[in-house]
Amino acid sequence: MTTVTTQNWNAIAREFESLLGKNSVVRRKEELLVYECDGLTSYRQRPALVVLPRTTEQVSQAVKTCDRLGLPWVARGAGTGLSGGALPSPDCVLVVTALMKKILNVDLENQRVVVQPGVINNWVTQAVSGAGFYYAPDPSSQIICSIGGNVAENSGGVHCLKYGVTTNHVFGLKIVLPDGTIADIGGEIPEMPGYDLTGIFVGSEGTLGIATEITLKILKIPERICVLLADFTSIEAAGAAVADITRAGIIPAGMEMMDNFSINAVEDVVATGCYPRDAEAILLVELDGMDVEVEVNKKRVAELCQKNGARTITSASDPQTRLKLWKGRKAAFAAAGNLSPDYYVQDGVIPRGKLAEVLAEIEALSQRSGYRIANVFHAGDGNLHPLILYDNSVEGSLEKVEEVGGEILKLCVNAGGTISGEHGIGEDKKCYMPQLFNDVDLETMQWLRQVFNPKGLANPGKIFPTPRTCGEAAMAQKSDRFANVERF
């Protein structure tokens, strides 16, 4: 890659200003601090330059300029990602899609919507709810995360158990490839002939290009929705209820679990009044569909929870009470910030049948390490989100917490699971990829990446392991942060 001097960066900034407009280029060092990390705040690196295009053509011009000059570039949406996927690389151009926030077309008859990548997740549902439709993928950050970032990370949410993650709701994409070429992949219907390039692109974390127009599937709002909240005296009992519900052939729209630590954290912050503070675990089960179907499944789920020792079961069908029951779960990550100056969240996946076993091992790991761990997770599909609490002002604590997070990921893999359900690999988990894939697997993935990104300029250094360990990568990012602070 090209080594660029301060004088050259000034010239490059002027070139981008001529292409995109002066207000679409950020170059002052204090303004660049805004973009030095995403939701994984423990890794920070200031970009050399930030550009904010508004159209596909402007994205193409920006990427072509980077390709011609040999400049690495990183795409960024709302910056809510939790794996460091939008972390700038040293001396890079950050291509931010936040101003690309138009809903381009709403086609209710064919149940699809076309949006730019900067559109916020929740805006899609707001745009079509009046006509009786909604967009199913709903990350906890849905009021601030953008569709472009959801596509890059293949984000999920509480309803992914029944409706799937982002890739299950994307028909087609207009993309800008790493050389600046504009291409259309997929289409306006679920299945298209040829290679499934849409499936390859969704979840590629910005390493294959930038999506600039996204055709999404929207769904009809169900006839009835009902939420049940059951509280248990043990996590094992709640896990057994989850297994029994799925074994009975019932597929809830969402099925979430929180441990006692998380229950008390959210009650301290949002005070729902719905979560019993003395419960060891609560289970939230959302059922939707035809009225008769929901009524039958509601009774069956309640029976299965009671069979496994549920103390009380609360149910709600009206929107306001349903929202109240979900409020604590949606606020769980934010509530953890009230418990500790910092926390480190992981995102492993395990088979549902291993929930109790793995959670017990995580608790034992917490005891051995001395770090408290709160557990909030998508119980229905085994997607764990352990929150490891720590204080980053204590020297060496980040490295120790990363080791604990790595041990959790290894537990997931050993249980037959994987290292990410919806947060992506990014910078954070790339060194654990060999735990899951052998050398041939990883080399095959690199071949695919090189087809799209032969110069390695698009989001370099992400997803795939390097010789550094995770702890060394964290220290390197800290060093890089201060190495170039006086660029402009």
C-alpha positions in Angstrom: 0.0 0.0 0.0 1.1 3.6 -0.7 2.8 5.5 2.1 1.3 9.0 2.1 2.9 12.1 3.6 1.1 14.9 5.4 1.5 17.1 2.3 0.1 14.4 0.1 -3.0 14.0 2.4 -3.8 17.6 2.0 -3.7 17.2 -1.8 -5.8 14.1 -1.5 -8.4 15.8 0.7 -8.7 18.6 -1.9 -9.3 16.0 -4.6 -12.1 14.4 -2.6 -13.6 17.8 -2.0 -13.6 18.5 -5.8 -15.5 15.2 -6.3 -17.9 15.2 -3.4 -18.0 18.8 -2.2 -16.2 20.5 0.6 -18.9 19.7 3.2 -18.6 16.0 2.4 -14.9 15.6 3.5 -13.8 15.6 7.1 -10.1 16.3 7.7 -9.6 18.2 10.9 -8.0 15.9 13.5 -10.5 16.8 16.3 -13.4 16.0 14.0 -11.8 12.7 13.0 -11.9 11.5 16.6 -15.6 10.9 16.1 -14.8 8.1 13.7 -11.9 6.4 15.5 -14.0 3.4 16.7 -17.3 1.7 16.3 -19.3 0.1 19.2 -16.2 -1.9 20.2 -14.6 1.1 21.9 -11.6 -0.7 23.3 -9.9 -0.5 19.8 -9.3 3.0 18.4 -7.6 4.3 15.3 -8.1 7.7 13.8 -8.6 7.6 10.0 -6.6 9.8 7.8 -9.7 11.2 6.0 -13.5 10.8 6.2 -15.7 11.1 3.1 -19.5 11.3 3.2 -21.0 10.4 -0.2 -24.8 10.8 -0.9 -25.2 8.7 -4.0 -24.0 5.5 -5.6 -22.0 7.5 -8.1 -20.2 9.5 -5.4 -19.3 6.2 -3.6 -18.0 4.9 -6.9 -15.9 8.1 -7.4 -14.5 7.9 -3.9 -13.5 4.2 -4.2 -12.0 4.7 -7.7 -9.8 7.5 -6.2 -8.7 5.2 -3.4 -8.0 2.4 -6.0 -6.0 4.7 -8.2 -3.9 6.1 -5.3 -3.5 2.7 -3.6 -5.3 3.9 -0.4 -6.9 1.5 1.9 -10.5 2.3 2.7 -13.1 1.2 5.3 -16.9 1.5 5.0 -18.9 2.7 8.0 -22.6 3.1 8.6 -23.9 4.3 12.0 -20.9 2.9 13.9 -22.9 0.6 16.2 -21.1 -2.6 15.3 -19.6 -4.6 18.2 -16.7 -6.4 16.6 -14.6 -3.6 15.2 -15.7 -4.1 11.7 -15.7 -0.4 11.0 -12.5 0.3 12.8 -10.3 2.4 10.6 -7.0 1.0 9.5 -3.9 3.2 9.7 -3.7 5.9 7.0 -7.1 4.9 5.5 -10.0 6.7 4.0 -13.2 6.1 5.9 -16.3 6.0 3.6 -19.3 6.9 5.8 -22.7 6.2 4.4 -24.7 8.0 7.1 -26.0 10.7 4.6 -27.3 8.0 2.2 -30.6 7.8 4.1 -33.4 7.8 1.5 -36.1 5.2 1.2 -36.1 4.9 -2.6 -39.1 2.8 -3.3 -41.9 1.1 -1.4 -43.7 -1.7 -3.2 -46.4 -3.1 -0.9 -47.9 -5.3 -3.6 -44.7 -7.2 -4.0 -43.7 -6.8 -0.3 -40.4 -5.1 -0.9 -38.7 -1.8 -0.1 -35.5 -0.3 -1.7 -33.4 1.8 0.7 -30.0 3.5 0.8 -27.5 2.0 3.3 -27.8 4.9 5.8 -31.5 4.3 6.4 -32.0 3.4 10.1 -33.4 -0.1 10.7 -36.5 1.0 12.5 -37.3 3.5 9.8 -38.2 0.7 7.4 -41.0 -0.6 9.7 -42.2 3.0 10.3 -42.5 3.6 6.6 -44.8 0.6 6.0 -46.5 -0.1 9.3 -49.4 2.1 8.4 -50.2 -0.3 5.6 -49.9 -3.3 7.8 -46.3 -4.4 7.1 -43.0 -4.5 9.0 -39.4 -5.4 8.6 -38.5 -8.4 10.7 -34.7 -8.2 11.6 -34.6 -6.1 14.7 -31.2 -5.8 16.5 -31.4 -4.3 20.0 -29.8 -1.2 18.4 -32.5 -0.9 15.7 -33.4 2.7 16.6 -29.9 3.8 15.7 -28.2 1.1 13.5 -28.3 1.4 9.7 -29.4 -1.1 7.1 -26.0 -0.9 5.4 -24.3 -2.0 8.6 -26.9 -4.7 9.1 -26.1 -6.1 5.6 -22.3 -5.9 6.3 -22.6 -7.8 9.6 -25.6 -10.0 8.7 -27.3 -8.7 11.8 -30.1 -10.6 13.6 -32.3 -9.6 16.5 -34.9 -11.1 18.8 -37.1 -12.3 16.0 -34.3 -14.2 14.1 -35.5 -17.5 15.5 -38.6 -17.7 13.3 -37.8 -15.1 10.6 -34.0 -15.4 10.2 -31.3 -12.8 10.0 -30.6 -10.0 7.5 -29.6 -12.3 4.7 -33.1 -13.9 4.7 -34.6 -10.5 4.0 -32.4 -9.2 1.2 -33.5 -9.7 -2.4 -30.8 -7.8 -4.1 -28.1 -5.2 -3.9 -26.5 -2.4 -5.9 -22.8 -2.5 -4.8 -19.6 -0.6 -5.5 -16.8 -3.0 -5.9 -13.3 -2.3 -4.5 -12.1 -0.9 -7.9 -15.1 1.5 -8.0 -17.2 -0.5 -10.5 -20.9 -0.5 -9.9 -22.7 -3.9 -10.0 -26.2 -5.2 -9.4 -26.5 -8.6 -7.7 -29.6 -10.5 -6.8 -32.8 -9.0 -7.9 -36.4 -8.2 -6.9 -37.5 -11.8 -6.2 -36.2 -14.4 -3.7 -34.4 -16.6 -6.1 -32.3 -15.6 -9.1 -30.3 -17.8 -11.5 -26.5 -18.0 -11.3 -24.3 -17.8 -8.2 -25.8 -16.5 -5.0 -23.7 -13.3 -5.0 -26.1 -11.6 -2.6 -25.6 -14.4 -0.1 -21.8 -14.0 -0.4 -22.0 -10.2 0.0 -24.3 -10.1 3.0 -22.1 -10.7 6.0 -18.8 -10.0 4.2 -18.1 -7.1 6.6 -17.1 -4.5 4.0 -14.3 -6.6 2.6 -16.0 -7.1 -0.8 -17.4 -3.7 -1.5 -20.1 -1.3 -0.3 -23.8 -1.8 -0.7 -25.4 1.5 -1.9 -29.0 0.3 -2.6 -30.6 -2.6 -0.8 -33.9 -4.3 -1.8 -35.5 -5.7 1.4 -38.4 -8.1 2.0 -41.2 -6.8 4.2 -43.8 -8.9 5.9 -47.5 -8.6 6.7 -48.1 -7.8 10.4 -49.5 -11.1 12.0 -53.2 -11.4 12.9 -52.2 -11.7 16.6 -49.0 -11.3 18.7 -48.7 -12.5 22.3 -45.7 -12.3 24.6 -45.2 -14.6 27.7 -42.8 -13.9 30.5 -41.9 -16.9 32.7 -39.6 -16.7 35.7 -37.5 -19.6 37.0 -35.5 -20.5 40.1 -32.6 -21.8 37.9 -31.1 -21.2 34.5 -31.1 -25.0 34.0 -34.9 -25.0 34.4 -35.3 -22.2 31.9 -33.0 -23.9 29.4 -35.0 -27.1 29.7 -38.2 -25.1 29.0 -36.6 -23.7 25.8 -35.7 -27.3 24.7 -39.2 -28.6 25.4 -40.8 -25.7 23.5 -38.8 -26.3 20.3 -39.1 -30.1 20.7 -42.9 -29.6 20.7 -42.7 -28.2 17.2 -43.5 -24.6 18.3 -41.4 -21.9 16.6 -41.8 -18.7 18.5 -41.1 -15.4 16.8 -38.6 -14.8 19.6 -37.4 -16.6 22.7 -35.0 -14.7 24.9 -33.4 -15.4 28.3 -31.8 -13.2 31.0 -30.0 -14.3 34.1 -30.4 -12.8 37.6 -27.5 -10.4 37.2 -29.1 -8.9 34.0 -32.6 -8.9 35.5 -31.5 -6.6 38.4 -29.4 -4.4 36.1 -32.4 -3.6 33.8 -34.8 -3.1 36.7 -32.3 -0.7 38.3 -32.2 1.4 35.1 -35.6 1.0 33.3 -37.8 -0.2 36.2 -40.2 -2.2 34.1 -41.7 -3.7 37.3 -42.2 -6.9 35.2 -39.0 -8.8 36.0 -38.9 -10.5 39.4 -35.6 -9.5 41.0 -35.3 -12.8 42.9 -35.6 -15.0 39.7 -32.5 -16.8 38.6 -33.7 -16.5 35.0 -36.6 -15.2 33.0 -37.8 -16.4 29.6 -39.5 -14.1 27.1 -41.5 -16.0 24.5 -43.2 -14.1 21.6 -45.8 -16.0 19.6 -47.4 -14.7 16.4 -49.6 -15.9 13.6 -53.3 -16.6 13.2 -55.4 -16.0 16.3 -56.3 -19.7 16.8 -52.7 -20.7 16.3 -51.4 -18.2 18.8 -54.0 -19.2 21.4 -53.2 -22.9 21.1 -49.4 -22.3 21.3 -49.8 -19.9 24.2 -51.4 -22.6 26.3 -48.9 -25.2 25.3 -45.9 -22.9 26.1 -47.3 -22.0 29.5 -47.8 -25.7 30.2 -44.2 -26.5 29.2 -42.8 -23.7 31.3 -44.8 -24.8 34.3 -43.7 -28.4 33.8 -40.1 -27.1 34.1 -40.7 -25.2 37.3 -41.8 -21.7 36.2 -43.0 -19.8 39.3 -45.2 -17.3 37.5 -46.2 -16.7 33.9 -47.4 -13.3 32.6 -48.9 -12.9 29.1 -49.8 -9.8 27.0 -51.4 -9.3 23.6 -52.0 -5.6 23.6 -49.1 -3.5 22.1 -48.4 -1.4 25.1 -48.0 -4.3 27.6 -46.0 -6.3 25.1 -43.6 -3.4 24.7 -43.3 -3.1 28.5 -42.4 -6.8 28.7 -39.7 -6.4 26.0 -38.4 -3.1 27.4 -35.9 -4.6 29.8 -34.5 -7.0 27.2 -34.0 -4.3 24.7 -32.2 -2.2 27.3 -30.0 -4.9 28.6 -26.8 -3.8 27.0 -27.3 -0.2 28.1 -28.2 -1.3 31.6 -24.9 -3.1 31.9 -23.2 0.3 31.7 -24.7 1.1 35.1 -22.9 -1.8 36.6 -19.4 -1.2 35.5 -17.3 1.5 33.9 -16.7 -0.8 30.9 -17.9 -4.1 29.5 -16.9 -6.4 26.8 -19.6 -8.3 25.0 -19.2 -11.6 23.1 -21.4 -13.2 20.6 -21.0 -17.0 20.5 -23.5 -19.6 19.4 -24.2 -23.1 20.9 -26.7 -25.9 20.3 -29.8 -25.2 22.4 -29.4 -28.5 24.3 -26.0 -27.3 25.6 -27.3 -24.0 27.2 -27.2 -25.1 30.8 -23.8 -26.8 30.4 -22.1 -23.9 28.7 -23.7 -21.3 31.1 -22.4 -23.2 34.0 -18.9 -23.2 32.5 -19.2 -19.4 31.9 -20.1 -18.9 35.5 -17.1 -21.0 36.6 -14.9 -19.0 34.2 -16.2 -15.8 35.9 -15.3 -17.1 39.3 -11.8 -18.1 38.2 -11.1 -14.9 36.4 -12.6 -12.6 39.0 -14.7 -10.7 36.3 -18.4 -10.6 36.7 -20.3 -11.8 33.7 -24.0 -11.0 32.9 -25.8 -13.3 30.4 -28.4 -12.0 28.0 -29.1 -14.1 24.9 -31.3 -15.4 22.1 -32.2 -18.7 23.8 -34.2 -20.0 20.9 -31.2 -20.2 18.6 -28.5 -20.5 21.2 -26.9 -17.1 20.5 -25.1 -16.0 23.7 -24.3 -12.4 24.6 -22.2 -12.7 27.8 -21.2 -9.2 29.1 -17.9 -9.2 30.9 -17.7 -6.3 33.3 -14.3 -4.5 33.9 -12.6 -1.2 34.4 -10.4 -0.2 31.5 -8.6 2.3 33.6 -6.9 -0.6 35.4 -3.7 -1.4 33.6 -3.9 -4.7 31.7 -7.6 -5.3 32.3 -8.6 -5.2 28.6 -6.1 -7.9 27.7 -7.3 -10.1 30.6 -11.0 -9.6 29.6 -10.2 -10.4 26.0 -8.7 -13.7 27.2 -11.9 -14.4 29.1 -13.9 -13.6 26.0 -11.7 -15.9 24.0 -12.2 -18.7 26.5 -16.0 -18.3 26.1 -15.7 -18.6 22.3 -13.7 -21.7 22.7 -16.4 -23.1 25.0 -18.9 -22.4 22.2 -16.9 -24.1 19.5 -16.2 -27.1 21.8 -19.9 -27.4 22.4 -20.5 -27.7 18.6 -21.3 -24.0 18.1 -19.5 -21.0 16.4 -17.9 -17.7 17.3 -20.5 -15.3 16.0 -24.2 -15.2 15.6 -24.8 -11.6 14.5 -22.0 -9.3 15.5 -19.5 -10.4 12.9 -15.8 -11.2 13.2 -14.2 -7.8 12.4 -11.0 -7.0 14.3 -12.2 -8.5 17.6 -12.5 -12.2 16.8 -10.3 -12.8 13.8 -7.7 -14.6 15.8 -10.2 -17.2 16.9 -11.1 -18.2 13.3 -8.6 -21.1 13.4 -10.6 -22.5 16.3 -13.4 -23.1 13.9 -11.8 -23.4 10.4 -8.7 -25.3 9.2 -6.1 -23.8 7.0 -7.7 -25.0 3.8 -11.1 -23.4 4.8 -9.4 -20.1 5.5 -7.4 -20.1 2.3 -10.6 -20.8 0.3 -12.3 -17.8 1.9 -9.2 -15.7 1.1 -9.4 -16.8 -2.6 -13.0 -15.5 -2.7 -12.0 -12.2 -1.1 -9.2 -11.7 -3.6 -11.6 -12.1 -6.5 -13.6 -9.1 -5.3 -10.7 -7.3 -3.6 -7.4 -8.2 -5.4 -5.5 -5.2 -4.1 -6.6 -5.8 -0.5 -7.7 -2.1 -0.1 -11.3 -2.8 1.1 -11.4 -3.0 4.9 -7.9 -4.6 5.2 -7.0 -6.7 8.2 -10.5 -7.7 9.1 -12.1 -11.2 9.6 -9.0 -13.3 8.9 -6.2 -14.0 11.4 -2.8 -12.5 11.4 0.3 -13.6 13.3 -0.6 -11.4 16.1 -2.7 -12.6 19.0 -5.8 -10.7 20.1 -4.1 -9.1 23.0 -1.2 -7.9 20.8 -3.7 -6.6 18.3 -5.4 -4.5 21.0 -2.0 -3.1 22.1 -1.1 -2.3 18.5 -4.3 -0.4 18.0 -3.6 1.7 21.0 -0.1 2.4 19.7 -1.4 3.3 16.3 -3.9 5.7 17.7 -1.1 8.0 19.0 1.3 7.5 16.1 -0.4 9.8 13.7 -2.4 12.3 15.8 -0.7 15.3 14.2 -1.3 14.4 10.6 -3.1 17.6 9.7 
